[in-house]
Amino acid sequence: MQHQFQVQGMTCGHCERAVTQAVHQIDPQAQVRIARSSGAVEVVSDQPRGALAQAIADEGYQVAG
């Protein structure tokens, strides 16, 4: 299943890694694509959307959409 998120606060490569690692803690097999300039995060995972969004938010980023 493909999930699209709008994530605010990603400003550097470290931020991208933190978001990717947060998703991989929920689903190690997930595919994560990030467009830092627009804040778009695309996740391909069988995990529930809410769990993925919460994992990103737990890293300190605002998640919308």
N, CA, C and O of each residue as an XYZ file, in Angstrom:
260
protein
N       0.842     -1.174      0.000
C       0.000      0.000      0.000
C       0.895      1.248      0.000
O       1.908      1.296      0.699
N       0.514      2.234     -0.779
C       1.288      3.468     -0.877
C       0.631      4.552     -0.033
O      -0.572      4.794     -0.129
N       1.446      5.199      0.796
C       0.967      6.270      1.671
C       1.730      7.548      1.335
O       2.942      7.515      1.119
N       1.023      8.662      1.291
C       1.626      9.971      1.051
C       1.465     10.808      2.313
O       0.377     10.894      2.883
N       2.564     11.423      2.739
C       2.530     12.303      3.900
C       3.168     13.635      3.542
O       4.058     13.700      2.694
N       2.710     14.690      4.188
C       3.349     15.993      4.108
C       3.995     16.205      5.471
O       3.307     16.282      6.488
N       5.321     16.300      5.485
C       6.068     16.367      6.739
C       6.799     17.709      6.818
O       7.562     18.071      5.922
N       6.553     18.426      7.895
C       7.203     19.720      8.098
C       8.374     19.564      9.049
O       8.324     18.783     10.000
N       9.430     20.321      8.776
C      10.566     20.349      9.682
C      11.787     19.597      9.195
O      12.818     19.602      9.868
N      11.700     18.952      8.045
C      12.869     18.254      7.503
C      13.755     19.276      6.800
O      13.354     19.857      5.791
N      14.934     19.495      7.318
C      15.799     20.533      6.758
C      17.145     20.016      6.276
O      17.914     20.768      5.679
N      17.444     18.737      6.527
C      18.773     18.240      6.178
C      18.746     16.729      5.972
O      17.718     16.080      6.169
N      19.875     16.188      5.581
C      19.987     14.754      5.386
C      19.738     13.969      6.657
O      19.179     12.873      6.616
N      20.153     14.524      7.787
C      19.909     13.853      9.070
C      18.414     13.700      9.308
O      17.959     12.665      9.797
N      17.657     14.726      8.964
C      16.199     14.666      9.114
C      15.618     13.561      8.242
O      14.750     12.806      8.680
N      16.095     13.470      7.018
C      15.613     12.422      6.112
C      15.915     11.039      6.679
O      15.069     10.147      6.637
N      17.114     10.868      7.205
C      17.481      9.575      7.799
C      16.620      9.265      9.019
O      16.217      8.119      9.218
N      16.337     10.271      9.831
C      15.515     10.068     11.028
C      14.108      9.618     10.642
O      13.553      8.714     11.267
N      13.531     10.240      9.621
C      12.191      9.859      9.165
C      12.228      8.447      8.591
O      11.359      7.629      8.892
N      13.227      8.162      7.772
C      13.349      6.827      7.177
C      13.511      5.763      8.256
O      12.866      4.716      8.196
N      14.360      6.020      9.235
C      14.576      5.052     10.313
C      13.316      4.861     11.140
O      13.029      3.747     11.578
N      12.560      5.925     11.361
C      11.314      5.815     12.124
C      10.337      4.893     11.408
O       9.686      4.060     12.040
N      10.235      5.040     10.096
C       9.353      4.170      9.315
C       9.859      2.735      9.356
O       9.072      1.800      9.503
N      11.166      2.559      9.226
C      11.734      1.214      9.214
C      11.618      0.514     10.574
O      11.682     -0.714     10.640
N      11.451      1.271     11.643
C      11.219      0.646     12.948
C       9.845     -0.025     12.967
O       9.658     -1.051     13.620
N       8.895      0.555     12.255
C       7.550     -0.003     12.161
C       7.514     -1.120     11.115
O       6.882     -2.156     11.322
N       8.202     -0.896      9.990
C       8.213     -1.864      8.890
C       9.600     -1.858      8.228
O       9.881     -1.003      7.389
N      10.454     -2.799      8.600
C      11.811     -2.839      8.037
C      11.840     -3.009      6.520
O      12.842     -2.680      5.885
N      10.768     -3.514      5.933
C      10.724     -3.733      4.487
C      10.137     -2.545      3.714
O      10.061     -2.586      2.486
N       9.733     -1.517      4.406
C       9.088     -0.374      3.758
C      10.035      0.323      2.790
O      11.244      0.390      3.012
N       9.463      0.832      1.724
C      10.196      1.676      0.787
C       9.823      3.120      1.115
O       8.643      3.459      1.207
N      10.836      3.963      1.291
C      10.606      5.354      1.676
C      11.264      6.267      0.644
O      12.445      6.117      0.330
N      10.491      7.207      0.127
C      11.021      8.228     -0.782
C      10.686      9.584     -0.194
O       9.544      9.850      0.182
N      11.700     10.443     -0.120
C      11.522     11.755      0.505
C      11.963     12.850     -0.459
O      13.037     12.772     -1.056
N      11.129     13.862     -0.603
C      11.480     15.079     -1.324
C      11.554     16.189     -0.278
O      10.557     16.844      0.025
N      12.748     16.385      0.263
C      12.920     17.310      1.388
C      12.436     18.716      1.054
O      11.821     19.368      1.898
N      12.699     19.192     -0.150
C      12.339     20.573     -0.501
C      10.836     20.825     -0.407
O      10.415     21.928     -0.060
N      10.036     19.823     -0.709
C       8.579     19.989     -0.647
C       7.969     19.369      0.610
O       6.798     19.601      0.911
N       8.757     18.583      1.345
C       8.250     17.925      2.548
C       7.433     16.681      2.257
O       6.775     16.143      3.147
N       7.473     16.223      1.011
C       6.688     15.048      0.635
C       7.414     13.766      1.038
O       8.603     13.596      0.771
N       6.683     12.886      1.676
C       7.210     11.577      2.057
C       6.251     10.528      1.511
O       5.053     10.554      1.796
N       6.785      9.617      0.733
C       6.002      8.518      0.174
C       6.514      7.228      0.794
O       7.714      6.954      0.776
N       5.604      6.441      1.340
C       5.964      5.182      1.985
C       5.147      4.059      1.363
O       3.921      4.137      1.279
N       5.839      3.022      0.931
C       5.171      1.818      0.460
C       5.314      0.785      1.567
O       6.414      0.307      1.847
N       4.196      0.447      2.192
C       4.212     -0.435      3.359
C       2.819     -1.028      3.557
O       1.814     -0.430      3.175
N       2.781     -2.211      4.161
C       1.507     -2.834      4.513
C       1.023     -2.392      5.888
O      -0.073     -2.766      6.306
N       1.825     -1.600      6.593
C       1.454     -1.138      7.927
C       0.364     -0.067      7.836
O       0.249      0.609      6.814
N      -0.435      0.095      8.892
C      -1.487      1.116      8.894
C      -0.901      2.523      8.774
O       0.145      2.834      9.343
N      -1.592      3.342      8.031
C      -1.164      4.725      7.815
C      -0.927      5.463      9.141
O       0.065      6.176      9.295
N      -1.840      5.283     10.081
C      -1.726      5.971     11.364
C      -0.465      5.599     12.125
O       0.149      6.454     12.764
N      -0.075      4.336     12.065
C       1.132      3.889     12.759
C       2.376      4.515     12.138
O       3.304      4.899     12.850
N       2.396      4.617     10.817
C       3.533      5.235     10.137
C       3.612      6.722     10.458
O       4.691      7.241     10.747
N       2.480      7.406     10.410
C       2.443      8.831     10.729
C       2.878      9.076     12.165
O       3.601     10.033     12.440
N       2.445      8.220     13.081
C       2.818      8.384     14.483
C       4.316      8.184     14.680
O       4.933      8.896     15.471
N       4.904      7.231     13.976
C       6.340      6.986     14.079
C       7.126      8.217     13.628
O       8.127      8.579     14.245
N       6.672      8.854     12.553
C       7.336     10.070     12.069
C       7.151     11.198     13.075
O       8.102     11.917     13.384
N       5.938     11.357     13.586
C       5.651     12.414     14.561
C       6.458     12.202     15.843
O       6.887     13.174     16.463
N       6.668     10.963     16.244
C       7.445     10.676     17.447
C       8.887     11.132     17.311
O       9.572     11.321     18.316
N       9.359     11.311     16.079
C      10.713     11.819     15.843
C      10.759     13.349     15.931
O      11.831     13.948     15.846
N       9.588     13.973     16.101
C       9.538     15.418     16.284
C       9.134     16.212     15.056
O       9.330     17.426     15.009
N       8.574     15.539     14.060
C       8.154     16.217     12.833
C       6.637     16.306     12.773
O       5.938     15.407     13.240
N       6.134     17.381     12.202
C       4.687     17.543     12.019
C       4.270     16.809     10.774
O       4.871     16.979      9.713
N       3.238     15.988     10.896
C       2.749     15.198      9.771
C       1.334     15.644      9.428
O       0.458     15.704     10.290
N       1.130     15.955      8.145
C      -0.201     16.314      7.660
C      -0.504     15.469      6.442
O       0.408     15.055      5.726
N      -1.756     15.213      6.207
C      -2.164     14.509      5.001
C      -1.913     13.048      4.989
O      -2.228     12.376      4.007
